[in-house]
Amino acid sequence: GPFNRIFALIQLIQISSGNLQKEQKEYLWKIHIMIADGLGMIRNLADSQKLEGNGVDLNLDIFNLSTVLSVLARNYKVLAEKKNIALQDDIAPALMVYSDRYYSNRIFDNLLSNAIKFSGEAKNVFIKAKDDGAWVSVDVRDEGPGISAEDQEKLYKKFQTLSAKPTAGETSNGIGLSVAKALADKTGAQLICISKVGEGTTFTVRIRKGK
């Protein structure tokens, strides 16, 4: 609650920041990043605790994943632009899936957050969603440093930080990917990582189509 209220106030100040100096705007942006990181960490810790205690109550239903992804992409484009990163989305319309809407959103929230967090200036982040037979397949691809074979072995371990570092002072606590993987398993989705050092990373999520 307190984090959300502070976050809302910062956004209001940024909207009406026309009379602020450049340095003051930069400080506001840094506060924005820190609060966003804090909110993400709290959500991931809460999800992790629920998963460990079997407290995740799934609400499985048929819903339009395209809408969920489009909203996330729109929200993250603002963050990406601040880092001079182009977030490009190619989301097919009306991709109906059978899953838990909230936890599906949490999976992609973590993947997009990480893609932007570890990408440098003038890079691209791509989100592509398409019909894939009995599945809906979603790729989140970045042009970041890539993940070494050694790091890929511990990719989904809780609180396991990897070699790559965030590029704009963001925090990395090693919990986001472990939560994304656990939620994918819990909801019956598949999470696949393909990465090569120096060539970026692609996370693919496959979710059962809704009939």
VOGU-3710 file (C-alpha; in Angstrom, 3 decimals, decimal comma):
1> gpfnrifali> 0,000/0,000/0,000  2,564/2,656/0,983  4,746/1,817/-2,025  1,777/2,145/-4,371  0,828/5,539/-2,923  4,398/6,853/-3,222  4,595/5,496/-6,773  1,351/7,269/-7,711  2,612/10,565/-6,221  5,892/10,337/-8,141
11> qliqissgnl> 3,983/9,761/-11,374  1,805/12,809/-10,692  4,884/14,955/-10,060  6,476/13,687/-13,289  3,346/14,566/-15,267  3,520/18,173/-14,016  7,322/18,487/-14,050  7,500/21,232/-16,670  8,886/23,767/-14,195  11,550/21,430/-12,785
21> qkeqkeylwk> 15,221/21,625/-13,664  16,889/18,805/-15,615  18,746/17,580/-12,528  15,523/17,475/-10,506  13,834/15,432/-13,250  16,734/12,986/-13,168  16,342/12,551/-9,413  12,600/11,931/-9,883  13,383/9,295/-12,494  15,838/7,555/-10,151
31> ihimiadglg> 13,200/7,528/-7,404  10,725/6,109/-9,947  13,136/3,243/-10,729  13,793/2,477/-7,058  10,100/2,383/-6,185  9,285/0,216/-9,219  12,075/-2,170/-8,172  10,757/-2,234/-4,606  7,217/-2,999/-5,746  8,461/-5,776/-8,025
41> mirnladsqk> 10,537/-7,304/-5,252  7,608/-7,264/-2,789  5,294/-8,908/-5,327  7,885/-11,563/-6,121  8,564/-12,278/-2,449  4,823/-12,606/-1,821  4,442/-14,947/-4,806  7,478/-16,976/-3,701  6,106/-17,379/-0,185  2,759/-18,534/-1,544
51> legngvdlnl> 4,444/-21,031/-3,866  6,555/-22,489/-1,071  3,552/-22,817/1,231  1,229/-24,119/-1,507  -0,819/-20,967/-1,011  -1,262/-20,241/-4,725  -4,968/-20,582/-5,484  -5,334/-20,855/-9,228  -8,304/-19,273/-10,925  -8,141/-21,105/-14,239
61> difnlstvls> -10,285/-19,605/-16,957  -10,323/-18,736/-20,647  -9,159/-15,183/-21,303  -7,647/-13,019/-24,022  -3,873/-13,070/-23,507  -3,446/-10,458/-26,252  -5,115/-7,866/-24,017  -2,904/-8,721/-21,036  0,256/-8,497/-23,138  -0,761/-5,263/-24,873
71> vlarnykvla> -1,355/-3,509/-21,538  2,009/-4,693/-20,198  3,797/-3,614/-23,382  2,197/-0,177/-23,228  3,212/0,286/-19,592  6,786/-0,874/-20,142  7,289/1,294/-23,229  7,460/4,323/-20,935  10,224/2,717/-18,864  12,044/1,535/-21,994
81> ekknialqdd> 11,984/4,998/-23,579  13,595/6,492/-20,477  16,545/4,153/-21,109  16,515/4,911/-24,858  15,357/1,356/-25,542  12,766/0,559/-28,212  10,115/-1,903/-27,020  8,583/-3,440/-30,113  5,462/-5,567/-29,871  3,963/-7,946/-32,416
91> iapalmvysd> 0,950/-9,427/-30,655  -1,642/-11,303/-32,678  -5,222/-10,343/-31,746  -7,617/-12,469/-29,705  -5,163/-15,107/-28,472  -7,445/-17,014/-26,124  -5,696/-19,147/-23,483  -6,716/-21,348/-20,568  -4,724/-20,296/-17,518  -4,728/-17,998/-14,506
101> ryysnrifdn> -4,923/-14,385/-15,704  -3,158/-12,828/-12,684  -0,261/-15,270/-12,571  0,173/-15,203/-16,353  0,506/-11,429/-16,036  3,109/-11,892/-13,280  5,188/-14,187/-15,521  5,364/-11,673/-18,372  5,801/-8,760/-15,987  9,003/-10,380/-14,716
111> llsnaikfsg> 10,275/-11,256/-18,192  9,718/-7,773/-19,633  11,164/-6,129/-16,534  14,333/-8,217/-16,826  14,689/-7,647/-20,580  14,640/-3,866/-20,099  16,688/-3,974/-16,905  19,629/-5,746/-18,558  19,526/-3,931/-21,914  21,730/-0,959/-22,674
121> eaknvfikak> 20,918/2,266/-24,494  19,844/2,177/-28,145  18,935/-1,501/-27,924  15,639/-3,214/-28,734  13,322/-5,413/-26,710  10,776/-7,475/-28,596  7,571/-9,181/-27,466  5,898/-11,419/-30,020  2,783/-13,527/-29,429  1,274/-15,960/-31,913
131> ddgawvsvdv> -0,980/-18,978/-32,334  1,136/-22,134/-32,133  -1,141/-25,112/-32,667  -2,513/-26,264/-29,315  -0,543/-23,475/-27,642  -0,119/-19,726/-27,666  3,587/-18,949/-27,910  5,058/-15,701/-26,570  8,678/-14,636/-27,119  10,332/-11,931/-25,018
141> rdegpgisae> 13,652/-11,158/-26,706  16,366/-8,660/-25,822  19,675/-7,526/-27,290  21,444/-7,586/-23,943  24,695/-9,314/-22,932  23,226/-12,809/-23,088  23,442/-15,532/-20,449  26,459/-17,815/-20,193  26,068/-21,604/-20,157  27,220/-21,574/-16,517
151> dqeklykkfq> 24,590/-19,012/-15,543  21,871/-20,887/-17,440  22,375/-23,866/-15,125  21,325/-21,754/-12,127  18,878/-19,515/-14,010  15,762/-20,348/-12,001  17,317/-20,811/-8,579  15,944/-18,494/-5,902  18,110/-15,481/-4,949  20,735/-16,545/-7,497
161> tlsakptage> 22,269/-13,462/-9,102  23,886/-13,908/-12,507  26,954/-12,406/-14,149  25,062/-9,756/-16,147  24,328/-6,509/-14,311  21,448/-4,017/-14,697  22,362/-1,058/-16,872  20,720/1,929/-15,131  21,167/1,374/-11,420  18,259/-1,028/-11,035
171> tsngiglsva> 18,492/-3,768/-8,427  18,757/-7,470/-9,174  17,800/-9,801/-6,319  17,673/-13,077/-8,220  14,053/-13,893/-7,477  12,076/-12,754/-10,544  13,017/-15,623/-12,847  12,581/-18,234/-10,131  9,033/-16,941/-9,564  8,307/-16,824/-13,307
181> kaladktgaq> 9,440/-20,431/-13,720  7,510/-21,655/-10,666  4,335/-19,890/-11,811  4,713/-21,284/-15,323  4,994/-24,803/-13,897  2,064/-24,193/-11,543  -0,233/-22,963/-14,325  0,776/-25,676/-16,799  2,748/-23,341/-19,076  6,216/-23,951/-20,491
191> liciskvgeg> 9,112/-21,518/-20,021  12,122/-21,907/-22,291  15,319/-19,831/-22,426  17,609/-19,566/-25,448  20,640/-17,346/-25,001  24,187/-16,842/-26,186  26,726/-14,475/-24,696  26,936/-11,296/-26,735  23,796/-12,085/-28,747  20,942/-11,441/-26,320
201> ttftvrirkg> 18,326/-13,703/-24,766  14,917/-15,036/-25,742  12,436/-16,359/-23,198  9,570/-18,294/-24,742  6,374/-18,995/-22,813  3,878/-21,503/-24,199  0,369/-21,480/-22,738  -2,457/-23,865/-23,566  -5,072/-22,363/-25,876  -8,580/-21,849/-24,580
211> k> -11,288/-23,710/-26,426
//
